[in-house]
Amino acid sequence: MAPRVGIVGAGQLAQMMAQSAISLALELVVLAEADGEPATRTGAEVLLGSADDPDALRRLAERVDVVTFDHEQVDPATLDALDADGHVVRPSGTVLRFSDKAHQRTHLGAAGFPVPAFAVATDDAAVEAFVHAHGPRIVAKAATGGYDGYGVFVIAGLDDLPADARPTIERPLVLEPLLTLERELSVLIARNPSGDHATYAVVDTIQRDGICNETMAPAHIPAELADEACALATAIADEVGSTGMLAVELFVTADGLLVNELAPRPHNSGHWTIEGAATSQFENHLRGVCDLPLGSAELRAPAVATVNVLGPADGSDPRHRLADALAVRDAHVHLYGKGARPGRKLGHVTATAADPDAALDRAWQAVERLTGETRPS
Amino acid sequence: MAPRVGIVGAGQLAQMMAQSAISLALELVVLAEADGEPATRTGAEVLLGSADDPDALRRLAERVDVVTFDHEQVDPATLDALDADGHVVRPSGTVLRFSDKAHQRTHLGAAGFPVPAFAVATDDAAVEAFVHAHGPRIVAKAATGGYDGYGVFVIAGLDDLPADARPTIERPLVLEPLLTLERELSVLIARNPSGDHATYAVVDTIQRDGICNETMAPAHIPAELADEACALATAIADEVGSTGMLAVELFVTADGLLVNELAPRPHNSGHWTIEGAATSQFENHLRGVCDLPLGSAELRAPAVATVNVLGPADGSDPRHRLADALAVRDAHVHLYGKGARPGRKLGHVTATAADPDAALDRAWQAVERLTGETRPS
């Protein structure tokens, strides 16, 4: 029989995995912080508990054949302990450690992958020294716990850091020069325990306030650069030993490609794969962690763009304007069923078209109807 | 807020509607005969009760904004009563009546649509007279309650009819000549209450034992015939006033197109639309019955084929062989989570390819791996 899959977290990524799981008749159990989270409304069995709680993770592991993740705010040591006790955890604690930016930069840099100049600061002096060497302004990122722009600071000195963000041994900061970016890319790779890969088209990502807000596939870059990005991402997937999806976010600089972040799970920059690829990142994540053959990652449209649906500033709920948005041809609306709050990710829209800019424009038309927000010019 | 939708029935069609409903954040309530039916495992609210029970239908209607269907084994008079009490039922009792083959033939024939020569028999004498006029062999179909080949008999006389299938006033038979069919087609049309349409590509359907077992899109027919089929189906959708999906099954004979059956809901011959069309029949059914704008029905691949996964004769469960099937490239496996019984519809496989025969071959490769059944030569 198909394996039972446990997902740590019950947000929109788990929700979209659950939609794929229904087609494959895979049984899911989600570890949710609260009833009503997106994936609790998909037929998955719901286990209430915190991803911080080793007992909750163990209860989840005991009910399923394989444990996987909707987010990486999990202690890798707890996962190692589960693994030692014979539970199957995919990706493993070893892979999850790469969500720690200090570990990632240090490990990948040592392995010869191109990473930005960096320092791991555990005290104030290290910050001052890095500003001195790379200033006037530098970027400081919380090594762990940051997401969607939280925990990232552009600073000219210690005074620009919030008091609770000062580096310590327990909470180090990763410091980087303020790079001049030509663009940002993301490469999504599905991988199974046998080491098989399926690599999706490289996408352009457009961040706003630290959130990956727009993606366009395929990226508008020369074929050689796309090949280089795919080869780099694939080599990283092998290096870290990922299973299921791995998102590799890359900077394009005058000096070439640099690795920005890794996310060992389905990723916001891969939502376009639901309509735009032969197999979605959500289905391939499940196939990967269940050690099933991976599906084709081929593009299925000339161009595909995705834009996030963020909660409008006035607190209104985009669900009220669904009918308007659905009138935009070839725009596919995905809502996560979450309560509206300003700036909260409530959904996304994917559109297909003959070229990436037309697809992005179409997706924005639907987003504007949902939220009132217009495409930045 | 988006409307709450009630579905009468909780089989695989309701399951696939539920997967679409999750993306649109529509809330579903399904009227299920038993817990564990496919759509009860999708996060929909479950109301246990029989579609035969007017009280159960009323309880469903009272919990939702619109009532729709996963099957048409429902008494139209009950639906009329709900409508009279202000409940929204889409499609209406009037549309559901067209599932009665006697009503359908009589009404469409009178309206000038091409239907086979037919008689509605309510006694034995009418059967003998029709055999005399159109024999040696004719087709007798139960006017209501038949599906997937049940209730259809090829007979040379009364003796060939099971005793309990003899026609009566209460249970008439529709009689037809045994037609020589060049092929069978299906046209799927989404329609909303405003009368907007979205018409999908005409598909070739291949029946086996009375079940629509294979479909190929687009149908391998001249463009003029495809246009004629679409125009005919669209005119029928308007005539019957369908909302949501309507499947129009057509015979191609030496005398041209004839209307075979209507199904006022998503249909087995439209499963290919999940991967093969811009908007699936399941999403468009929900959009139609909720009076939301319809999505594009455009083909998204050169050719798309679907083959049913039927329970193997040895009673084994195809879920055990999922990994083998997923190794077939560009084959999309859909399982309904139903217990395996010989001949039971347990799922389907859709494959895309450069031409319909190649797509069909690919879908069959995966089906063979799931069931051991091979493509008929």
Interface residues (C-beta under 8 A of the other chain):
Chain A: M1 A2 Q15 A18 Q19 I22 S23 L24 A25 T40 R41 T42 G43 A44 A278 T279 R287 D291 L292 P293 G295 S296 R300 A301 D317 R319 H320 L322 A323 L326 A327 R329 D330 H332 V333 H334 L335 Y336 G337 G347 T352
Chain B: M1 A2 Q15 A18 Q19 I22 S23 L24 A25 T40 R41 T42 G43 A44 A278 T279 R287 D291 L292 P293 G295 S296 R300 A301 D317 R319 H320 L322 A323 L326 A327 R329 D330 H332 V333 H334 L335 Y336 G337 G347 T352
